[in-house]
Amino acid sequence: MSDGRMVYKGEDIALDIMMTTERVVQIIATEHGLTFDAASASFASSRAYAALARTNTLMWAESAEYIADCCFEEVP
């Protein structure tokens, strides 16, 4: 049973995911000329974000640039 923590192989990776998420949102905001909040909302509704939130996908181990590119492929 999951206790809500983001754990991979016994290691808490929540900080890694949080830092990656922040960097992805910054990239999206810059690329599309959005505010941080608007870019955050856009990212939160993406399949890339859903994959990032599922630790077993290992998306959290990818670079922020790669994850942002995945978002850009979803919505040009």
Residue pairs with C-beta under 8 A, 6 or more apart in sequence:
5 12
5 14
6 12
6 13
6 14
6 17
6 53
6 55
6 60
7 13
7 55
8 55
8 56
8 58
8 60
13 55
13 60
16 60
17 52
17 53
17 55
17 60
20 52
20 60
20 64
20 67
21 43
21 49
21 52
23 64
24 43
24 48
24 64
24 67
24 68
24 71
25 36
25 39
25 40
25 43
26 36
26 39
27 64
27 65
27 68
28 34
28 39
28 42
28 43
28 68
28 71
29 35
29 36
29 38
29 39
31 68
31 72
32 39
32 42
34 42
42 71
42 75
43 49
43 71
46 70
46 71
46 74
46 75
47 70
47 74
48 59
48 67
48 70
48 71
48 74
49 71
51 57
51 59
51 70
52 59
52 60
52 67
59 67
